Amino acid sequence: MQKFEYKIVRIKGTGENAHRVLNELGQQGWELVQVVWGSWHYFKRPIEL
């Protein structure tokens, strides 16, 4: 069974700042799961066992 770790990040602003932060997290292996109220971003990534 695969396990995941989760992260919640508040990204203020739009455009270039959000784009930069999302790309950095994606390069670290985080997958965007949900956005709530336009600024809270929920991520997950598999845990290496």
mmCIF entry with sequence, helices, sheets and N, C-alpha, C, O atoms, coordinates in Angstrom:
data_MODEL
# 
_entry.id   MODEL 
# 
_entity.id                         1 
_entity.type                       polymer 
_entity.pdbx_number_of_molecules   1 
# 
_entity_poly.entity_id                      1 
_entity_poly.type                           'polypeptide(L)' 
_entity_poly.nstd_linkage                   no 
_entity_poly.nstd_monomer                   no 
_entity_poly.pdbx_seq_one_letter_code       MQKFEYKIVRIKGTGENAHRVLNELGQQGWELVQVVWGSWHYFKRPIEL 
_entity_poly.pdbx_seq_one_letter_code_can   MQKFEYKIVRIKGTGENAHRVLNELGQQGWELVQVVWGSWHYFKRPIEL 
_entity_poly.pdbx_strand_id                 A 
# 
loop_
_entity_poly_seq.entity_id 
_entity_poly_seq.num 
_entity_poly_seq.mon_id 
_entity_poly_seq.hetero 
1 1  MET n 
1 2  GLN n 
1 3  LYS n 
1 4  PHE n 
1 5  GLU n 
1 6  TYR n 
1 7  LYS n 
1 8  ILE n 
1 9  VAL n 
1 10 ARG n 
1 11 ILE n 
1 12 LYS n 
1 13 GLY n 
1 14 THR n 
1 15 GLY n 
1 16 GLU n 
1 17 ASN n 
1 18 ALA n 
1 19 HIS n 
1 20 ARG n 
1 21 VAL n 
1 22 LEU n 
1 23 ASN n 
1 24 GLU n 
1 25 LEU n 
1 26 GLY n 
1 27 GLN n 
1 28 GLN n 
1 29 GLY n 
1 30 TRP n 
1 31 GLU n 
1 32 LEU n 
1 33 VAL n 
1 34 GLN n 
1 35 VAL n 
1 36 VAL n 
1 37 TRP n 
1 38 GLY n 
1 39 SER n 
1 40 TRP n 
1 41 HIS n 
1 42 TYR n 
1 43 PHE n 
1 44 LYS n 
1 45 ARG n 
1 46 PRO n 
1 47 ILE n 
1 48 GLU n 
1 49 LEU n 
# 
_struct_asym.id          A 
_struct_asym.entity_id   1 
# 
_struct_conf.conf_type_id            HELX_P 
_struct_conf.id                      HELX_P1 
_struct_conf.pdbx_PDB_helix_id       AA1 
_struct_conf.beg_label_comp_id       GLU 
_struct_conf.beg_label_asym_id       A 
_struct_conf.beg_label_seq_id        16 
_struct_conf.pdbx_beg_PDB_ins_code   ? 
_struct_conf.end_label_comp_id       GLN 
_struct_conf.end_label_asym_id       A 
_struct_conf.end_label_seq_id        27 
_struct_conf.pdbx_end_PDB_ins_code   ? 
_struct_conf.beg_auth_comp_id        GLU 
_struct_conf.beg_auth_asym_id        A 
_struct_conf.beg_auth_seq_id         16 
_struct_conf.end_auth_comp_id        GLN 
_struct_conf.end_auth_asym_id        A 
_struct_conf.end_auth_seq_id         27 
_struct_conf.pdbx_PDB_helix_class    1 
_struct_conf.details                 ? 
_struct_conf.pdbx_PDB_helix_length   12 
# 
_struct_conf_type.id          HELX_P 
_struct_conf_type.criteria    ? 
_struct_conf_type.reference   ? 
# 
_struct_sheet.id               AA1 
_struct_sheet.type             ? 
_struct_sheet.number_strands   3 
_struct_sheet.details          ? 
# 
loop_
_struct_sheet_order.sheet_id 
_struct_sheet_order.range_id_1 
_struct_sheet_order.range_id_2 
_struct_sheet_order.offset 
_struct_sheet_order.sense 
AA1 1 2 ? anti-parallel 
AA1 2 3 ? anti-parallel 
# 
loop_
_struct_sheet_range.sheet_id 
_struct_sheet_range.id 
_struct_sheet_range.beg_label_comp_id 
_struct_sheet_range.beg_label_asym_id 
_struct_sheet_range.beg_label_seq_id 
_struct_sheet_range.pdbx_beg_PDB_ins_code 
_struct_sheet_range.end_label_comp_id 
_struct_sheet_range.end_label_asym_id 
_struct_sheet_range.end_label_seq_id 
_struct_sheet_range.pdbx_end_PDB_ins_code 
_struct_sheet_range.beg_auth_comp_id 
_struct_sheet_range.beg_auth_asym_id 
_struct_sheet_range.beg_auth_seq_id 
_struct_sheet_range.end_auth_comp_id 
_struct_sheet_range.end_auth_asym_id 
_struct_sheet_range.end_auth_seq_id 
AA1 1 PHE A 4  ? ARG A 10 ? PHE A 4  ARG A 10 
AA1 2 TRP A 40 ? PRO A 46 ? TRP A 40 PRO A 46 
AA1 3 GLU A 31 ? VAL A 36 ? GLU A 31 VAL A 36 
# 
loop_
_atom_site.group_PDB 
_atom_site.id 
_atom_site.type_symbol 
_atom_site.label_atom_id 
_atom_site.label_alt_id 
_atom_site.label_comp_id 
_atom_site.label_asym_id 
_atom_site.label_entity_id 
_atom_site.label_seq_id 
_atom_site.pdbx_PDB_ins_code 
_atom_site.Cartn_x 
_atom_site.Cartn_y 
_atom_site.Cartn_z 
_atom_site.occupancy 
_atom_site.B_iso_or_equiv 
_atom_site.pdbx_formal_charge 
_atom_site.auth_seq_id 
_atom_site.auth_comp_id 
_atom_site.auth_asym_id 
_atom_site.auth_atom_id 
_atom_site.pdbx_PDB_model_num 
ATOM 1   N N  . MET A 1 1  ? 0.843   -1.184 0.000   1.00 0.00 ? 1  MET A N  1 
ATOM 2   C CA . MET A 1 1  ? 0.000   0.000  0.000   1.00 0.00 ? 1  MET A CA 1 
ATOM 3   C C  . MET A 1 1  ? 0.886   1.245  0.000   1.00 0.00 ? 1  MET A C  1 
ATOM 4   O O  . MET A 1 1  ? 1.812   1.357  0.804   1.00 0.00 ? 1  MET A O  1 
ATOM 5   N N  . GLN A 1 2  ? 0.603   2.153  -0.882  1.00 0.00 ? 2  GLN A N  1 
ATOM 6   C CA . GLN A 1 2  ? 1.404   3.375  -0.970  1.00 0.00 ? 2  GLN A CA 1 
ATOM 7   C C  . GLN A 1 2  ? 0.933   4.388  0.067   1.00 0.00 ? 2  GLN A C  1 
ATOM 8   O O  . GLN A 1 2  ? -0.266  4.543  0.300   1.00 0.00 ? 2  GLN A O  1 
ATOM 9   N N  . LYS A 1 3  ? 1.889   5.074  0.684   1.00 0.00 ? 3  LYS A N  1 
ATOM 10  C CA . LYS A 1 3  ? 1.571   6.098  1.678   1.00 0.00 ? 3  LYS A CA 1 
ATOM 11  C C  . LYS A 1 3  ? 2.023   7.451  1.152   1.00 0.00 ? 3  LYS A C  1 
ATOM 12  O O  . LYS A 1 3  ? 2.927   7.550  0.322   1.00 0.00 ? 3  LYS A O  1 
ATOM 13  N N  . PHE A 1 4  ? 1.364   8.498  1.662   1.00 0.00 ? 4  PHE A N  1 
ATOM 14  C CA . PHE A 1 4  ? 1.653   9.850  1.210   1.00 0.00 ? 4  PHE A CA 1 
ATOM 15  C C  . PHE A 1 4  ? 1.938   10.757 2.392   1.00 0.00 ? 4  PHE A C  1 
ATOM 16  O O  . PHE A 1 4  ? 1.496   10.506 3.513   1.00 0.00 ? 4  PHE A O  1 
ATOM 17  N N  . GLU A 1 5  ? 2.686   11.817 2.117   1.00 0.00 ? 5  GLU A N  1 
ATOM 18  C CA . GLU A 1 5  ? 2.815   12.907 3.073   1.00 0.00 ? 5  GLU A CA 1 
ATOM 19  C C  . GLU A 1 5  ? 2.084   14.105 2.467   1.00 0.00 ? 5  GLU A C  1 
ATOM 20  O O  . GLU A 1 5  ? 1.972   14.231 1.248   1.00 0.00 ? 5  GLU A O  1 
ATOM 21  N N  . TYR A 1 6  ? 1.598   14.964 3.329   1.00 0.00 ? 6  TYR A N  1 
ATOM 22  C CA . TYR A 1 6  ? 0.768   16.086 2.879   1.00 0.00 ? 6  TYR A CA 1 
ATOM 23  C C  . TYR A 1 6  ? 1.345   17.407 3.339   1.00 0.00 ? 6  TYR A C  1 
ATOM 24  O O  . TYR A 1 6  ? 2.056   17.477 4.342   1.00 0.00 ? 6  TYR A O  1 
ATOM 25  N N  . LYS A 1 7  ? 1.029   18.460 2.590   1.00 0.00 ? 7  LYS A N  1 
ATOM 26  C CA . LYS A 1 7  ? 1.529   19.793 2.896   1.00 0.00 ? 7  LYS A CA 1 
ATOM 27  C C  . LYS A 1 7  ? 0.453   20.800 2.517   1.00 0.00 ? 7  LYS A C  1 
ATOM 28  O O  . LYS A 1 7  ? -0.193  20.667 1.477   1.00 0.00 ? 7  LYS A O  1 
ATOM 29  N N  . ILE A 1 8  ? 0.264   21.809 3.365   1.00 0.00 ? 8  ILE A N  1 
ATOM 30  C CA . ILE A 1 8  ? -0.671  22.895 3.079   1.00 0.00 ? 8  ILE A CA 1 
ATOM 31  C C  . ILE A 1 8  ? 0.139   24.183 3.004   1.00 0.00 ? 8  ILE A C  1 
ATOM 32  O O  . ILE A 1 8  ? 0.894   24.503 3.922   1.00 0.00 ? 8  ILE A O  1 
ATOM 33  N N  . VAL A 1 9  ? -0.018  24.917 1.913   1.00 0.00 ? 9  VAL A N  1 
ATOM 34  C CA . VAL A 1 9  ? 0.750   26.142 1.691   1.00 0.00 ? 9  VAL A CA 1 
ATOM 35  C C  . VAL A 1 9  ? -0.205  27.263 1.336   1.00 0.00 ? 9  VAL A C  1 
ATOM 36  O O  . VAL A 1 9  ? -1.104  27.088 0.513   1.00 0.00 ? 9  VAL A O  1 
ATOM 37  N N  . ARG A 1 10 ? -0.010  28.408 1.953   1.00 0.00 ? 10 ARG A N  1 
ATOM 38  C CA . ARG A 1 10 ? -0.783  29.589 1.573   1.00 0.00 ? 10 ARG A CA 1 
ATOM 39  C C  . ARG A 1 10 ? 0.055   30.412 0.606   1.00 0.00 ? 10 ARG A C  1 
ATOM 40  O O  . ARG A 1 10 ? 1.132   30.893 0.957   1.00 0.00 ? 10 ARG A O  1 
ATOM 41  N N  . ILE A 1 11 ? -0.446  30.568 -0.611  1.00 0.00 ? 11 ILE A N  1 
ATOM 42  C CA . ILE A 1 11 ? 0.255   31.328 -1.640  1.00 0.00 ? 11 ILE A CA 1 
ATOM 43  C C  . ILE A 1 11 ? -0.507  32.623 -1.852  1.00 0.00 ? 11 ILE A C  1 
ATOM 44  O O  . ILE A 1 11 ? -1.616  32.627 -2.385  1.00 0.00 ? 11 ILE A O  1 
ATOM 45  N N  . LYS A 1 12 ? 0.100   33.721 -1.430  1.00 0.00 ? 12 LYS A N  1 
ATOM 46  C CA . LYS A 1 12 ? -0.535  35.028 -1.590  1.00 0.00 ? 12 LYS A CA 1 
ATOM 47  C C  . LYS A 1 12 ? -0.222  35.583 -2.969  1.00 0.00 ? 12 LYS A C  1 
ATOM 48  O O  . LYS A 1 12 ? 0.859   35.365 -3.516  1.00 0.00 ? 12 LYS A O  1 
ATOM 49  N N  . GLY A 1 13 ? -1.178  36.296 -3.511  1.00 0.00 ? 13 GLY A N  1 
ATOM 50  C CA . GLY A 1 13 ? -0.989  36.908 -4.813  1.00 0.00 ? 13 GLY A CA 1 
ATOM 51  C C  . GLY A 1 13 ? -1.271  35.930 -5.939  1.00 0.00 ? 13 GLY A C  1 
ATOM 52  O O  . GLY A 1 13 ? -1.579  34.760 -5.711  1.00 0.00 ? 13 GLY A O  1 
ATOM 53  N N  . THR A 1 14 ? -1.161  36.427 -7.138  1.00 0.00 ? 14 THR A N  1 
ATOM 54  C CA . THR A 1 14 ? -1.412  35.611 -8.317  1.00 0.00 ? 14 THR A CA 1 
ATOM 55  C C  . THR A 1 14 ? -0.295  35.835 -9.321  1.00 0.00 ? 14 THR A C  1 
ATOM 56  O O  . THR A 1 14 ? 0.658   36.566 -9.053  1.00 0.00 ? 14 THR A O  1 
ATOM 57  N N  . GLY A 1 15 ? -0.417  35.224 -10.437 1.00 0.00 ? 15 GLY A N  1 
ATOM 58  C CA . GLY A 1 15 ? 0.520   35.453 -11.525 1.00 0.00 ? 15 GLY A CA 1 
ATOM 59  C C  . GLY A 1 15 ? 1.894   34.880 -11.259 1.00 0.00 ? 15 GLY A C  1 
ATOM 60  O O  . GLY A 1 15 ? 2.029   33.707 -10.912 1.00 0.00 ? 15 GLY A O  1 
ATOM 61  N N  . GLU A 1 16 ? 2.911   35.703 -11.422 1.00 0.00 ? 16 GLU A N  1 
ATOM 62  C CA . GLU A 1 16 ? 4.302   35.264 -11.382 1.00 0.00 ? 16 GLU A CA 1 
ATOM 63  C C  . GLU A 1 16 ? 4.687   34.614 -10.054 1.00 0.00 ? 16 GLU A C  1 
ATOM 64  O O  . GLU A 1 16 ? 5.381   33.597 -10.047 1.00 0.00 ? 16 GLU A O  1 
ATOM 65  N N  . ASN A 1 17 ? 4.248   35.183 -8.937  1.00 0.00 ? 17 ASN A N  1 
ATOM 66  C CA . ASN A 1 17 ? 4.592   34.622 -7.625  1.00 0.00 ? 17 ASN A CA 1 
ATOM 67  C C  . ASN A 1 17 ? 4.003   33.224 -7.463  1.00 0.00 ? 17 ASN A C  1 
ATOM 68  O O  . ASN A 1 17 ? 4.718   32.295 -7.088  1.00 0.00 ? 17 ASN A O  1 
ATOM 69  N N  . ALA A 1 18 ? 2.732   33.066 -7.735  1.00 0.00 ? 18 ALA A N  1 
ATOM 70  C CA . ALA A 1 18 ? 2.087   31.758 -7.602  1.00 0.00 ? 18 ALA A CA 1 
ATOM 71  C C  . ALA A 1 18 ? 2.715   30.756 -8.563  1.00 0.00 ? 18 ALA A C  1 
ATOM 72  O O  . ALA A 1 18 ? 2.942   29.602 -8.196  1.00 0.00 ? 18 ALA A O  1 
ATOM 73  N N  . HIS A 1 19 ? 2.991   31.179 -9.763  1.00 0.00 ? 19 HIS A N  1 
ATOM 74  C CA . HIS A 1 19 ? 3.609   30.321 -10.771 1.00 0.00 ? 19 HIS A CA 1 
ATOM 75  C C  . HIS A 1 19 ? 4.965   29.817 -10.291 1.00 0.00 ? 19 HIS A C  1 
ATOM 76  O O  . HIS A 1 19 ? 5.262   28.632 -10.441 1.00 0.00 ? 19 HIS A O  1 
ATOM 77  N N  . ARG A 1 20 ? 5.784   30.676 -9.725  1.00 0.00 ? 20 ARG A N  1 
ATOM 78  C CA . ARG A 1 20 ? 7.109   30.310 -9.231  1.00 0.00 ? 20 ARG A CA 1 
ATOM 79  C C  . ARG A 1 20 ? 7.012   29.297 -8.094  1.00 0.00 ? 20 ARG A C  1 
ATOM 80  O O  . ARG A 1 20 ? 7.716   28.288 -8.097  1.00 0.00 ? 20 ARG A O  1 
ATOM 81  N N  . VAL A 1 21 ? 6.134   29.567 -7.114  1.00 0.00 ? 21 VAL A N  1 
ATOM 82  C CA . VAL A 1 21 ? 5.982   28.682 -5.961  1.00 0.00 ? 21 VAL A CA 1 
ATOM 83  C C  . VAL A 1 21 ? 5.462   27.310 -6.403  1.00 0.00 ? 21 VAL A C  1 
ATOM 84  O O  . VAL A 1 21 ? 5.973   26.285 -5.951  1.00 0.00 ? 21 VAL A O  1 
ATOM 85  N N  . LEU A 1 22 ? 4.468   27.279 -7.267  1.00 0.00 ? 22 LEU A N  1 
ATOM 86  C CA . LEU A 1 22 ? 3.907   26.010 -7.731  1.00 0.00 ? 22 LEU A CA 1 
ATOM 87  C C  . LEU A 1 22 ? 4.940   25.196 -8.506  1.00 0.00 ? 22 LEU A C  1 
ATOM 88  O O  . LEU A 1 22 ? 5.000   23.976 -8.357  1.00 0.00 ? 22 LEU A O  1 
ATOM 89  N N  . ASN A 1 23 ? 5.744   25.847 -9.320  1.00 0.00 ? 23 ASN A N  1 
ATOM 90  C CA . ASN A 1 23 ? 6.790   25.140 -10.056 1.00 0.00 ? 23 ASN A CA 1 
ATOM 91  C C  . ASN A 1 23 ? 7.850   24.572 -9.120  1.00 0.00 ? 23 ASN A C  1 
ATOM 92  O O  . ASN A 1 23 ? 8.309   23.448 -9.324  1.00 0.00 ? 23 ASN A O  1 
ATOM 93  N N  . GLU A 1 24 ? 8.246   25.326 -8.099  1.00 0.00 ? 24 GLU A N  1 
ATOM 94  C CA . GLU A 1 24 ? 9.239   24.847 -7.137  1.00 0.00 ? 24 GLU A CA 1 
ATOM 95  C C  . GLU A 1 24 ? 8.726   23.602 -6.405  1.00 0.00 ? 24 GLU A C  1 
ATOM 96  O O  . GLU A 1 24 ? 9.453   22.620 -6.256  1.00 0.00 ? 24 GLU A O  1 
ATOM 97  N N  . LEU A 1 25 ? 7.481   23.652 -5.956  1.00 0.00 ? 25 LEU A N  1 
ATOM 98  C CA . LEU A 1 25 ? 6.912   22.500 -5.254  1.00 0.00 ? 25 LEU A CA 1 
ATOM 99  C C  . LEU A 1 25 ? 6.780   21.297 -6.179  1.00 0.00 ? 25 LEU A C  1 
ATOM 100 O O  . LEU A 1 25 ? 7.019   20.164 -5.762  1.00 0.00 ? 25 LEU A O  1 
ATOM 101 N N  . GLY A 1 26 ? 6.404   21.532 -7.422  1.00 0.00 ? 26 GLY A N  1 
ATOM 102 C CA . GLY A 1 26 ? 6.311   20.444 -8.391  1.00 0.00 ? 26 GLY A CA 1 
ATOM 103 C C  . GLY A 1 26 ? 7.652   19.778 -8.636  1.00 0.00 ? 26 GLY A C  1 
ATOM 104 O O  . GLY A 1 26 ? 7.715   18.556 -8.772  1.00 0.00 ? 26 GLY A O  1 
ATOM 105 N N  . GLN A 1 27 ? 8.724   20.552 -8.695  1.00 0.00 ? 27 GLN A N  1 
ATOM 106 C CA . GLN A 1 27 ? 10.059  19.994 -8.887  1.00 0.00 ? 27 GLN A CA 1 
ATOM 107 C C  . GLN A 1 27 ? 10.505  19.168 -7.685  1.00 0.00 ? 27 GLN A C  1 
ATOM 108 O O  . GLN A 1 27 ? 11.342  18.276 -7.820  1.00 0.00 ? 27 GLN A O  1 
ATOM 109 N N  . GLN A 1 28 ? 9.953   19.461 -6.517  1.00 0.00 ? 28 GLN A N  1 
ATOM 110 C CA . GLN A 1 28 ? 10.276  18.708 -5.306  1.00 0.00 ? 28 GLN A CA 1 
ATOM 111 C C  . GLN A 1 28 ? 9.416   17.441 -5.180  1.00 0.00 ? 28 GLN A C  1 
ATOM 112 O O  . GLN A 1 28 ? 9.569   16.676 -4.227  1.00 0.00 ? 28 GLN A O  1 
ATOM 113 N N  . GLY A 1 29 ? 8.518   17.225 -6.139  1.00 0.00 ? 29 GLY A N  1 
ATOM 114 C CA . GLY A 1 29 ? 7.699   16.015 -6.145  1.00 0.00 ? 29 GLY A CA 1 
ATOM 115 C C  . GLY A 1 29 ? 6.306   16.181 -5.564  1.00 0.00 ? 29 GLY A C  1 
ATOM 116 O O  . GLY A 1 29 ? 5.574   15.199 -5.442  1.00 0.00 ? 29 GLY A O  1 
ATOM 117 N N  . TRP A 1 30 ? 5.920   17.406 -5.201  1.00 0.00 ? 30 TRP A N  1 
ATOM 118 C CA . TRP A 1 30 ? 4.594   17.639 -4.627  1.00 0.00 ? 30 TRP A CA 1 
ATOM 119 C C  . TRP A 1 30 ? 3.563   17.719 -5.739  1.00 0.00 ? 30 TRP A C  1 
ATOM 120 O O  . TRP A 1 30 ? 3.802   18.340 -6.775  1.00 0.00 ? 30 TRP A O  1 
ATOM 121 N N  . GLU A 1 31 ? 2.420   17.092 -5.521  1.00 0.00 ? 31 GLU A N  1 
ATOM 122 C CA . GLU A 1 31 ? 1.302   17.109 -6.466  1.00 0.00 ? 31 GLU A CA 1 
ATOM 123 C C  . GLU A 1 31 ? 0.179   17.962 -5.878  1.00 0.00 ? 31 GLU A C  1 
ATOM 124 O O  . GLU A 1 31 ? -0.242  17.741 -4.743  1.00 0.00 ? 31 GLU A O  1 
ATOM 125 N N  . LEU A 1 32 ? -0.305  18.933 -6.647  1.00 0.00 ? 32 LEU A N  1 
ATOM 126 C CA . LEU A 1 32 ? -1.403  19.785 -6.189  1.00 0.00 ? 32 LEU A CA 1 
ATOM 127 C C  . LEU A 1 32 ? -2.685  18.968 -6.157  1.00 0.00 ? 32 LEU A C  1 
ATOM 128 O O  . LEU A 1 32 ? -3.058  18.334 -7.144  1.00 0.00 ? 32 LEU A O  1 
ATOM 129 N N  . VAL A 1 33 ? -3.358  18.991 -5.003  1.00 0.00 ? 33 VAL A N  1 
ATOM 130 C CA . VAL A 1 33 ? -4.579  18.218 -4.819  1.00 0.00 ? 33 VAL A CA 1 
ATOM 131 C C  . VAL A 1 33 ? -5.807  19.116 -4.839  1.00 0.00 ? 33 VAL A C  1 
ATOM 132 O O  . VAL A 1 33 ? -6.816  18.774 -5.455  1.00 0.00 ? 33 VAL A O  1 
ATOM 133 N N  . GLN A 1 34 ? -5.730  20.277 -4.162  1.00 0.00 ? 34 GLN A N  1 
ATOM 134 C CA . GLN A 1 34 ? -6.907  21.136 -4.035  1.00 0.00 ? 34 GLN A CA 1 
ATOM 135 C C  . GLN A 1 34 ? -6.477  22.557 -3.705  1.00 0.00 ? 34 GLN A C  1 
ATOM 136 O O  . GLN A 1 34 ? -5.439  22.781 -3.083  1.00 0.00 ? 34 GLN A O  1 
ATOM 137 N N  . VAL A 1 35 ? -7.301  23.517 -4.135  1.00 0.00 ? 35 VAL A N  1 
ATOM 138 C CA . VAL A 1 35 ? -7.124  24.922 -3.768  1.00 0.00 ? 35 VAL A CA 1 
ATOM 139 C C  . VAL A 1 35 ? -8.406  25.375 -3.081  1.00 0.00 ? 35 VAL A C  1 
ATOM 140 O O  . VAL A 1 35 ? -9.503  25.183 -3.605  1.00 0.00 ? 35 VAL A O  1 
ATOM 141 N N  . VAL A 1 36 ? -8.256  25.986 -1.889  1.00 0.00 ? 36 VAL A N  1 
ATOM 142 C CA . VAL A 1 36 ? -9.409  26.430 -1.109  1.00 0.00 ? 36 VAL A CA 1 
ATOM 143 C C  . VAL A 1 36 ? -9.302  27.932 -0.896  1.00 0.00 ? 36 VAL A C  1 
ATOM 144 O O  . VAL A 1 36 ? -8.248  28.438 -0.511  1.00 0.00 ? 36 VAL A O  1 
ATOM 145 N N  . TRP A 1 37 ? -10.377 28.632 -1.141  1.00 0.00 ? 37 TRP A N  1 
ATOM 146 C CA . TRP A 1 37 ? -10.484 30.086 -0.975  1.00 0.00 ? 37 TRP A CA 1 
ATOM 147 C C  . TRP A 1 37 ? -9.427  30.849 -1.758  1.00 0.00 ? 37 TRP A C  1 
ATOM 148 O O  . TRP A 1 37 ? -9.088  31.980 -1.409  1.00 0.00 ? 37 TRP A O  1 
ATOM 149 N N  . GLY A 1 38 ? -8.911  30.245 -2.801  1.00 0.00 ? 38 GLY A N  1 
ATOM 150 C CA . GLY A 1 38 ? -7.997  30.932 -3.701  1.00 0.00 ? 38 GLY A CA 1 
ATOM 151 C C  . GLY A 1 38 ? -6.579  31.102 -3.211  1.00 0.00 ? 38 GLY A C  1 
ATOM 152 O O  . GLY A 1 38 ? -5.724  31.530 -3.986  1.00 0.00 ? 38 GLY A O  1 
ATOM 153 N N  . SER A 1 39 ? -6.281  30.781 -1.939  1.00 0.00 ? 39 SER A N  1 
ATOM 154 C CA . SER A 1 39 ? -4.910  30.970 -1.477  1.00 0.00 ? 39 SER A CA 1 
ATOM 155 C C  . SER A 1 39 ? -4.327  29.762 -0.744  1.00 0.00 ? 39 SER A C  1 
ATOM 156 O O  . SER A 1 39 ? -3.105  29.644 -0.649  1.00 0.00 ? 39 SER A O  1 
ATOM 157 N N  . TRP A 1 40 ? -5.159  28.866 -0.226  1.00 0.00 ? 40 TRP A N  1 
ATOM 158 C CA . TRP A 1 40 ? -4.673  27.676 0.477   1.00 0.00 ? 40 TRP A CA 1 
ATOM 159 C C  . TRP A 1 40 ? -4.549  26.531 -0.525  1.00 0.00 ? 40 TRP A C  1 
ATOM 160 O O  . TRP A 1 40 ? -5.536  26.119 -1.135  1.00 0.00 ? 40 TRP A O  1 
ATOM 161 N N  . HIS A 1 41 ? -3.337  26.025 -0.688  1.00 0.00 ? 41 HIS A N  1 
ATOM 162 C CA . HIS A 1 41 ? -3.048  24.977 -1.657  1.00 0.00 ? 41 HIS A CA 1 
ATOM 163 C C  . HIS A 1 41 ? -2.653  23.708 -0.905  1.00 0.00 ? 41 HIS A C  1 
ATOM 164 O O  . HIS A 1 41 ? -1.753  23.726 -0.065  1.00 0.00 ? 41 HIS A O  1 
ATOM 165 N N  . TYR A 1 42 ? -3.332  22.613 -1.216  1.00 0.00 ? 42 TYR A N  1 
ATOM 166 C CA . TYR A 1 42 ? -3.079  21.326 -0.572  1.00 0.00 ? 42 TYR A CA 1 
ATOM 167 C C  . TYR A 1 42 ? -2.291  20.443 -1.534  1.00 0.00 ? 42 TYR A C  1 
ATOM 168 O O  . TYR A 1 42 ? -2.659  20.293 -2.699  1.00 0.00 ? 42 TYR A O  1 
ATOM 169 N N  . PHE A 1 43 ? -1.203  19.861 -1.034  1.00 0.00 ? 43 PHE A N  1 
ATOM 170 C CA . PHE A 1 43 ? -0.313  19.035 -1.846  1.00 0.00 ? 43 PHE A CA 1 
ATOM 171 C C  . PHE A 1 43 ? -0.123  17.671 -1.198  1.00 0.00 ? 43 PHE A C  1 
ATOM 172 O O  . PHE A 1 43 ? -0.337  17.500 0.002   1.00 0.00 ? 43 PHE A O  1 
ATOM 173 N N  . LYS A 1 44 ? 0.285   16.702 -2.017  1.00 0.00 ? 44 LYS A N  1 
ATOM 174 C CA . LYS A 1 44 ? 0.683   15.398 -1.503  1.00 0.00 ? 44 LYS A CA 1 
ATOM 175 C C  . LYS A 1 44 ? 1.838   14.885 -2.349  1.00 0.00 ? 44 LYS A C  1 
ATOM 176 O O  . LYS A 1 44 ? 2.023   15.298 -3.494  1.00 0.00 ? 44 LYS A O  1 
ATOM 177 N N  . ARG A 1 45 ? 2.625   13.959 -1.750  1.00 0.00 ? 45 ARG A N  1 
ATOM 178 C CA . ARG A 1 45 ? 3.658   13.250 -2.497  1.00 0.00 ? 45 ARG A CA 1 
ATOM 179 C C  . ARG A 1 45 ? 3.879   11.893 -1.829  1.00 0.00 ? 45 ARG A C  1 
ATOM 180 O O  . ARG A 1 45 ? 3.705   11.749 -0.619  1.00 0.00 ? 45 ARG A O  1 
ATOM 181 N N  . PRO A 1 46 ? 4.264   10.908 -2.631  1.00 0.00 ? 46 PRO A N  1 
ATOM 182 C CA . PRO A 1 46 ? 4.465   9.566  -2.082  1.00 0.00 ? 46 PRO A CA 1 
ATOM 183 C C  . PRO A 1 46 ? 5.647   9.543  -1.106  1.00 0.00 ? 46 PRO A C  1 
ATOM 184 O O  . PRO A 1 46 ? 6.623   10.276 -1.264  1.00 0.00 ? 46 PRO A O  1 
ATOM 185 N N  . ILE A 1 47 ? 5.526   8.689  -0.109  1.00 0.00 ? 47 ILE A N  1 
ATOM 186 C CA . ILE A 1 47 ? 6.616   8.480  0.843   1.00 0.00 ? 47 ILE A CA 1 
ATOM 187 C C  . ILE A 1 47 ? 7.410   7.259  0.378   1.00 0.00 ? 47 ILE A C  1 
ATOM 188 O O  . ILE A 1 47 ? 6.839   6.214  0.069   1.00 0.00 ? 47 ILE A O  1 
ATOM 189 N N  . GLU A 1 48 ? 8.718   7.406  0.334   1.00 0.00 ? 48 GLU A N  1 
ATOM 190 C CA . GLU A 1 48 ? 9.586   6.287  -0.006  1.00 0.00 ? 48 GLU A CA 1 
ATOM 191 C C  . GLU A 1 48 ? 9.705   5.365  1.200   1.00 0.00 ? 48 GLU A C  1 
ATOM 192 O O  . GLU A 1 48 ? 10.161  5.788  2.262   1.00 0.00 ? 48 GLU A O  1 
ATOM 193 N N  . LEU A 1 49 ? 9.302   4.117  1.045   1.00 0.00 ? 49 LEU A N  1 
ATOM 194 C CA . LEU A 1 49 ? 9.379   3.150  2.150   1.00 0.00 ? 49 LEU A CA 1 
ATOM 195 C C  . LEU A 1 49 ? 10.612  2.286  2.037   1.00 0.00 ? 49 LEU A C  1 
ATOM 196 O O  . LEU A 1 49 ? 10.838  1.418  2.881   1.00 0.00 ? 49 LEU A O  1 
# 
